[in-house]
């Protein structure tokens, strides 16, 4: 055990003290999660729930964390709500870009995106904020490069794609009122559409219809829409979308859209909007889609309110396995996947409201390792090889604003 700024941190090692539940059978850990560092970015509130962004570059891994405080908290400072670049080796702060305290709240800074949008060899950090702007920062220095207006605070993470022959890449950003903007690399507007409806899901970009050009998928509380790169509406269908991912549900090379809503999950053909399959599952978070069992078809991995983790066959929604995690876990963040032990096969990672990180075998749901802090987790872990050893590490945003770096062995 170790004490970190008054918070008890416990690393649960080996197969001595922890167990998971799979198919009614108690399963013991077969691996270990080891704490590498904890960032010094604590906040009084315990509801930080926007994820860390990572990008692996020739000069090492870039880590950027959105740290938020409540505007009702006492003693707000200029760093209460701030975008922080963390040192990948120590978790220390390299630079900080802060919002004014009057703009500070638990949605002040969304999950950022890291990309070289102007293609000058240096990365930028792209983030939407509560001051109704899309901000682009130099990843190396934290200097603000430009801002673009939105109509409301952001919630989803901006997407970056090559949509036009113009120099650089384009940014797709959606705000909470459903206003969607496509922005050129210099900050000027390519086009804008307004859905006038709450928007939580991250925009998705892909060649959904196989025409060798990228399309943009936007999910709102009332609809799922796909736009051509120039802003022309390709199709729209009525649906309540809270989560949106892409993956393969059939044999053609074009990606499909996997949706999560209040009462259902499903797969939709991105080319024409036709429903491939749906399943009634309430309060499910949809995130990773991958072939976790190596059978040649992709699985959709769900986390469900109450602590359930489920794997569905991506082609028809058939359930392959289900695991019930201990604790109440009324809020379940989405899962993540990455090759944590460097053996060429991905592991499944889940954080819970109970403050526990679980590593599961994606083929069976078997529990492999756990790590625990007495602080809730509300967002999915980021995964990147921060020490360049060939194995991915976990970057976990805890509710108190601290980011924890974990390595896995088995």
Phi, psi and omega per residue, in radians:
X1 nan 2.696 3.018
X2 -2.518 2.676 3.094
X3 -1.806 2.279 3.118
X4 -2.227 1.836 3.134
X5 0.850 0.879 3.043
X6 1.380 0.020 -3.131
X7 -1.891 2.228 -3.139
X8 -1.305 2.172 3.135
X9 -1.996 2.186 -3.092
X10 -2.127 2.217 3.018
X11 -1.766 2.124 -3.112
X12 -1.682 1.941 -2.993
X13 -1.835 2.574 2.954
X14 1.112 -2.609 -3.061
X15 -2.042 0.570 -3.021
X16 -1.668 -0.736 -2.905
X17 -2.067 -0.160 -3.026
X18 -2.204 2.720 3.124
X19 -2.608 2.649 3.047
X20 -2.075 3.036 -3.119
X21 -2.115 2.215 3.104
X22 -2.457 2.073 3.113
X23 1.000 0.535 3.130
X24 1.428 0.045 -3.119
X25 -1.866 2.390 3.101
X26 -1.351 2.226 -3.117
X27 -2.087 2.423 -3.125
X28 -1.754 2.684 3.110
X29 -1.051 2.496 3.072
X30 -2.106 0.171 3.110
X31 -2.551 -3.076 -3.135
X32 -2.328 2.506 2.959
X33 -1.894 2.193 -3.079
X34 -2.051 2.274 3.135
X35 -1.257 2.198 3.083
X36 -1.614 -0.777 3.072
X37 -2.892 2.839 3.021
X38 -2.199 2.239 -3.096
X39 -1.240 2.642 3.112
X40 -1.648 1.106 -3.089
X41 -2.238 0.589 -3.042
X42 -1.161 2.560 3.031
X43 -2.226 2.783 -3.104
X44 -1.142 -0.679 -3.131
X45 -1.302 2.829 3.116
X46 -2.195 0.838 3.122
X47 -2.359 0.436 2.993
X48 -1.047 2.170 -3.037
X49 -2.503 0.400 2.984
X50 -1.882 2.434 -2.917
X51 -1.391 2.792 2.995
X52 -1.237 2.532 3.032
X53 -1.862 2.510 3.123
X54 -2.337 2.642 3.019
X55 -2.624 2.207 3.122
X56 -1.602 2.107 -3.080
X57 -2.147 3.056 3.101
X58 -1.105 -0.414 -3.119
X59 -1.745 0.296 3.136
X60 1.919 -3.129 -3.081
X61 -1.566 2.306 3.055
X62 -1.628 2.241 3.080
X63 -2.124 2.224 3.119
X64 -2.330 2.269 -3.067
X65 -2.087 2.337 3.011
X66 -1.549 1.999 -3.076
X67 -1.923 2.102 -3.044
X68 -2.143 2.651 3.106
X69 -2.234 2.863 3.062
X70 -1.465 2.440 3.133
X71 -1.251 -0.165 3.068
X72 -1.575 -0.073 -3.114
X73 -1.232 2.677 3.128
X74 -1.426 2.512 2.999
X75 1.221 0.713 3.083
X76 -1.114 2.509 3.110
X77 -2.202 3.115 -3.132
X78 -1.159 -0.254 3.117
X79 -1.824 0.129 -3.098
X80 -1.088 -0.723 3.025
X81 -2.081 1.919 -3.037
X82 -2.648 2.626 3.009
X83 -1.610 2.147 -2.992
X84 -2.138 2.170 2.948
X85 -1.512 2.226 -3.106
X86 -1.810 2.508 3.020
X87 -1.207 2.231 -3.046
X88 -1.240 -0.320 -3.137
X89 -1.568 -0.556 -3.014
X90 -2.155 -0.312 -3.047
X91 1.436 0.037 3.121
X92 -1.239 2.797 -3.121
X93 -1.408 2.195 3.070
X94 -1.666 -0.698 2.971
X95 -2.720 2.827 -3.115
X96 -2.417 2.308 3.023
X97 -2.055 2.022 -2.955
X98 -1.915 2.706 2.999
X99 -1.692 2.681 3.023
X100 -1.033 2.586 -3.051
X101 -1.092 -0.462 3.118
X102 -1.230 -0.280 3.077
X103 -1.695 0.059 -3.003
X104 -1.434 2.210 3.027
X105 -2.815 3.107 -3.030
X106 -1.298 -0.071 3.004
X107 -2.025 0.330 -2.992
X108 -1.078 -0.671 -3.089
X109 -2.271 2.152 -3.121
X110 -1.333 3.068 2.934
X111 -1.075 2.228 -3.108
X112 -1.423 2.900 3.015
X113 -2.174 2.434 -3.121
X114 -2.014 2.202 3.135
X115 -2.857 2.719 3.039
X116 -1.564 1.464 -2.997
X117 -1.294 -0.517 3.136
X118 -1.672 0.032 3.035
X119 0.965 0.746 3.093
X120 -1.781 0.134 3.139
X121 1.622 -0.112 3.106
X122 -2.087 2.421 -3.063
X123 -1.380 2.700 2.991
X124 -2.033 2.752 3.038
X125 -1.963 2.153 -3.056
X126 -1.980 2.249 -3.080
X127 -2.638 2.511 3.016
X128 -1.724 2.548 -3.015
X129 -2.327 3.012 -3.105
X130 -1.292 -0.178 3.045
X131 -1.519 0.343 3.048
X132 1.042 0.870 3.076
X133 -2.495 2.680 2.886
X134 -1.703 2.117 -3.085
X135 -1.939 2.429 3.092
X136 -2.119 2.147 -3.098
X137 -2.026 2.625 2.966
X138 -1.219 2.127 -3.074
X139 -1.149 -0.486 -3.099
X140 -1.333 -0.681 -3.003
X141 -1.995 -0.333 -3.038
X142 1.430 0.065 3.124
X143 -1.197 2.404 3.125
X144 -1.293 2.165 3.135
X145 -1.582 -0.795 3.052
X146 -2.906 2.896 3.111
X147 -2.253 2.638 3.106
X148 -2.348 2.315 -3.070
X149 -1.253 2.560 2.935
X150 -2.106 -3.141 -3.121
X151 -1.780 -0.135 -3.122
X152 -2.801 3.068 3.070
X153 -1.141 2.714 3.118
X154 -1.552 2.802 2.986
X155 -2.339 -0.804 -3.123
X156 -1.401 2.875 -3.141
X157 -1.498 2.371 3.086
X158 -1.085 2.626 3.066
X159 -1.924 2.605 3.130
X160 -2.152 2.339 -3.113
X161 -2.723 2.859 3.049
X162 -1.640 1.674 -3.053
X163 -1.776 -0.497 -3.052
X164 -2.281 2.816 3.069
X165 -1.291 -0.078 3.113
X166 -1.074 2.698 3.135
X167 -1.012 2.489 3.098
X168 1.436 -3.056 3.138
X169 -1.914 2.852 -3.117
X170 -1.839 2.700 3.115
X171 -1.954 2.358 3.022
X172 -1.934 2.138 -3.117
X173 -2.295 2.362 3.086
X174 -2.112 2.360 3.091
X175 -1.797 3.129 -3.006
X176 -1.175 -0.347 3.120
X177 -1.563 0.036 3.116
X178 1.532 0.189 3.053
X179 -1.383 2.159 -3.116
X180 -1.983 2.231 3.107
X181 -2.130 2.434 2.939
X182 -1.886 2.157 -2.960
X183 -2.128 2.327 3.084
X184 -1.214 2.910 -3.101
X185 -1.123 -0.325 3.116
X186 -1.635 0.049 3.108
X187 1.655 -0.072 3.110
X188 -1.451 2.768 -3.037
X189 -1.530 2.234 3.018
X190 -1.453 -0.917 3.039
X191 -2.858 2.884 -3.095
X192 -2.494 2.464 3.052
X193 -2.342 2.527 -3.122
X194 -2.108 2.158 3.136
X195 -1.679 -0.192 3.109
X196 0.888 0.756 -3.102
X197 -2.700 2.544 -3.126
X198 -0.922 2.365 -3.093
X199 -2.307 2.068 -3.140
X200 -2.005 -0.546 -3.007
X201 -1.246 2.545 3.066
X202 -1.205 2.341 3.040
X203 -1.019 2.546 3.107
X204 -2.087 2.447 -3.129
X205 -2.181 2.327 3.110
X206 -3.052 2.895 3.060
X207 -1.500 1.428 -3.000
X208 -1.324 -0.435 -3.085
X209 -1.884 0.061 3.057
X210 1.296 0.411 -3.135
X211 -1.687 0.200 3.130
X212 1.199 0.296 3.040
X213 -2.231 2.567 -3.082
X214 -1.348 2.485 2.978
X215 -2.028 2.898 -3.075
X216 -2.148 2.211 3.114
X217 -1.863 2.283 -3.137
X218 -2.198 2.158 3.096
X219 -1.897 2.297 3.116
X220 -2.186 -3.080 3.138
X221 -1.210 -0.188 -3.125
X222 -2.204 -0.258 -3.014
X223 -2.713 2.814 2.934
X224 -2.087 2.138 -3.076
X225 -2.176 2.487 3.031
X226 -2.108 2.235 -3.134
X227 -1.971 2.553 2.937
X228 -1.202 2.887 -3.096
X229 -1.027 -0.517 -3.109
X230 -1.520 0.062 3.101
X231 1.706 -0.090 3.086
X232 -1.213 2.332 3.119
X233 -1.253 2.111 3.105
X234 -1.449 -0.809 3.082
X235 -2.893 2.831 3.086
X236 -2.579 2.453 3.044
X237 -2.356 2.599 3.132
X238 -1.247 2.288 3.119
X239 -2.995 2.695 3.012
X240 -1.779 1.962 -3.026
X241 -1.968 2.125 3.004
X242 -1.944 -0.454 3.112
X243 -2.386 2.556 -3.094
X244 -2.538 2.240 3.104
X245 -2.404 2.914 3.059
X246 -2.096 2.702 3.120
X247 3.124 -2.906 -3.089
X248 -1.905 2.193 3.074
X249 -2.041 -0.037 3.134
X250 -2.597 -2.946 -3.013
X251 -1.576 -0.193 -3.140
X252 -1.370 2.786 -3.032
X253 -1.328 -0.239 -3.107
X254 -1.286 2.454 3.136
X255 -1.289 2.656 3.017
X256 -1.828 2.889 3.110
X257 -1.790 2.231 3.067
X258 -1.860 2.236 -3.014
X259 -2.057 2.588 2.982
X260 -2.209 2.441 3.131
X261 -2.392 -2.907 -3.134
X262 -1.184 -0.579 -3.018
X263 -2.254 -0.038 -3.084
X264 -2.662 2.820 2.957
X265 -2.254 2.794 -3.139
X266 -3.055 3.119 3.095
X267 -2.152 2.408 -3.089
X268 -2.255 2.390 3.059
X269 -1.177 2.062 -3.087
X270 -1.232 -0.298 -3.117
X271 -1.343 -0.630 -3.066
X272 -2.331 -0.049 3.103
X273 1.449 0.121 3.138
X274 -1.279 2.445 3.113
X275 -1.293 2.191 3.095
X276 -1.520 -0.836 3.033
X277 -2.803 2.780 3.056
X278 -2.548 2.764 -3.100
X279 -2.537 2.335 3.137
X280 -1.364 1.810 3.072
X281 -2.436 2.128 -3.077
X282 -1.520 2.516 3.007
X283 0.926 0.856 3.123
X284 -1.813 2.404 3.052
X285 -1.739 2.231 -3.107
X286 -1.862 2.185 3.086
X287 -2.484 -1.418 -3.031
X288 -1.371 2.442 3.002
X289 -2.205 2.042 -3.054
X290 -2.812 2.816 3.083
X291 -1.518 1.421 -3.046
X292 -1.316 -0.310 -3.141
X293 -1.915 0.041 3.058
X294 1.218 0.432 -3.110
X295 -1.640 0.099 3.106
X296 1.604 -0.124 3.054
X297 -2.126 2.620 -3.100
X298 -1.497 2.628 3.066
X299 -1.926 2.608 3.008
X300 -1.785 2.160 -3.091
X301 -1.805 2.167 -3.075
X302 -1.968 2.513 2.861
X303 -1.997 2.356 -2.976
X304 -2.158 2.418 3.104
X305 -0.843 2.307 -3.073
X306 1.833 -0.157 3.023
X307 1.831 0.175 3.131
X308 -1.503 2.517 2.995
X309 -2.138 2.244 -3.047
X310 -2.301 2.499 3.047
X311 -1.961 2.163 3.126
X312 -1.998 2.465 3.022
X313 -1.094 2.168 -3.066
X314 -1.145 -0.368 -3.078
X315 -1.402 -0.537 -3.067
X316 -2.484 -0.026 3.111
X317 1.468 0.067 3.117
X318 -1.076 2.349 3.127
X319 -1.312 2.242 3.126
X320 -1.681 -0.638 3.024
X321 -2.829 2.827 3.078
X322 -2.487 2.381 3.113
X323 -2.198 2.346 3.076
X324 -1.797 2.060 3.134
X325 -1.468 2.607 3.139
X326 -1.144 2.770 3.080
X327 1.635 2.990 -3.107
X328 -1.312 -0.886 3.033
X329 0.840 0.937 -3.126
X330 -1.139 -0.469 3.022
X331 -1.965 2.141 -3.116
X332 -2.048 1.976 3.077
X333 -1.153 2.789 3.057
X334 -1.104 2.824 3.111
X335 -1.531 2.966 3.033
X336 -2.345 2.859 3.076
X337 -2.392 2.529 3.072
X338 -2.983 2.835 3.140
X339 -1.508 1.566 -2.999
X340 -1.379 -0.438 -3.114
X341 -1.934 0.102 3.033
X342 1.252 0.371 -3.111
X343 -1.685 0.136 3.113
X344 1.534 -0.017 3.129
X345 -2.128 2.389 -3.070
X346 -1.376 2.635 2.969
X347 -1.894 2.763 3.111
X348 -1.779 2.335 -3.067
X349 -2.189 2.324 3.129
X350 -2.311 2.331 2.957
X351 -1.836 2.611 -3.049
X352 -2.204 2.861 3.071
X353 -1.112 -0.365 3.091
X354 -1.350 -0.090 3.123
X355 1.539 0.227 -3.085
X356 -1.837 2.381 2.959
X357 -1.720 2.252 3.085
X358 -1.997 2.354 2.939
X359 -1.844 2.165 -3.119
X360 -2.096 2.666 2.964
X361 -1.303 2.058 -3.073
X362 -1.201 -0.238 3.129
X363 -1.413 -0.484 -3.015
X364 -2.308 -0.306 -3.025
X365 1.479 0.049 3.138
X366 -1.104 2.363 3.117
X367 -1.307 2.291 -3.118
X368 -1.910 -0.588 -3.111
X369 -2.902 2.781 3.074
X370 -2.440 2.779 3.031
X371 -2.553 2.523 -3.027
X372 -2.455 2.397 2.854
X373 -2.224 2.687 -3.129
X374 -1.486 0.921 -3.117
X375 -2.534 2.377 -3.089
X376 -1.228 2.759 3.032
X377 -2.069 2.286 -3.088
X378 -2.138 0.059 -3.128
X379 -2.473 2.906 -3.075
X380 -1.349 2.573 3.100
X381 -1.221 2.508 2.950
X382 -1.466 2.667 -3.079
X383 -2.322 2.200 3.139
X384 -2.815 2.717 3.090
X385 -1.524 1.491 -3.010
X386 -1.360 -0.335 3.138
X387 -1.923 0.116 3.056
X388 0.980 0.714 3.105
X389 -1.774 0.108 3.135
X390 1.583 -0.077 3.103
X391 -2.108 2.479 3.124
X392 -1.350 2.587 2.994
X393 -1.907 2.821 3.086
X394 -1.727 2.405 3.035
X395 -2.089 1.845 -2.973
X396 -1.868 2.125 3.022
X397 -1.508 1.972 3.062
X398 -1.544 2.809 -3.064
X399 -1.057 -0.412 -3.133
X400 -1.491 0.126 3.108
X401 1.580 -0.106 3.105
X402 -1.463 2.435 3.032
X403 -1.804 2.298 -3.138
X404 -1.979 2.238 3.058
X405 -1.708 2.217 -3.091
X406 -2.221 2.479 3.004
X407 -1.984 2.694 -3.060
X408 -2.167 2.426 3.046
X409 -2.429 2.624 2.992
X410 -2.671 nan nan
